[in-house]
Amino acid sequence: MTEATTEANRLATVFGGSGFLGRHIVRALARKGWRIRVAVRRPDLADFLRPLGGVGQIQPVQANVRFPDSIAAALEGASAAVNATGVKAESGAQTYTAVHVEGAHALARAAKSAGVATYVHVSGIGADPKSSSPYIASKGLGEQATRDTFPDAIVMRPSVVFGPEDDFFNRFGALACHLPVLPLLAGGETRLQPVYVGDVGQAAAAALSGLAKAGAIYELGGPKTMTLREATELALRAIDRRRPLISVPLGPSRWIAASTEFAARATLGLFPKLLTTTRDQVDLLASENVVSAEAEAEGRVLRALGVEPQPAETIIPSYLVRFRRTGQYEVQRSA
């Protein structure tokens, strides 16, 4: 059931609403009574979202950030919108520039033209248009294009996002099942502040409900700061396995990533996806990913949006249990 709120009968368009984060934004909005238009490239693959709301409350529609007419149609009649689109690795026309920069610009421009009152752009902590990493730079340029086009846009920068379908803790669990040792790329000492995907979804919904400052940048992190090593150890404890952790410096890490990228291309995708790492992913692991002191002091964090961040250790065992040697039926600490 949805909550009876002042948002009832208002329409919000969520671009990228079927993705890992987008689906949680849709869920949070549905619980607040919004009508939601889920704008995705393949609406036929987004029907699983409909049961998150009442009959007719959630409607998947076709839209592609590279086609302005489809964006305009998806925004027709909407009073709020969220850009939750993104790609983790480039593939064909889905490049960082096309999605994170040109796509972000197109969405902000269309939202402005459509008279959207509240617009949320999802980016990431560390986004920097001057970064040497194509991925990080594209995130920064996307923010820049959004704020230049829609000055009142609310930017949300989550740290590493975790949840049942994540590519972070799940990756550690899967690797522990196949490798005798786990490599800590980029050294393993970079600080992270993992944030639960449901909390980020609630933050976006709160922003559309008027709890965020127009034109502000919010940095979203969990309640605990940890290193990559500590995050890996947390995952290993959750699955009751023990594996030696080997620190790999940044240089060799980028070489390993380049080798796996080449292997994936050379084998036409037959190289194991689990073992494939991109250089951009390595660069992300080498970048500090924590909420800044300025954001804390100025109230540009989760708690300011009425969201109490949930710790990873209370959530990840529920979905990493499948990586235990004996599943959820027996706690096995001798692995």
Disulfide bonds with the S-S distance in Angstrom:
none
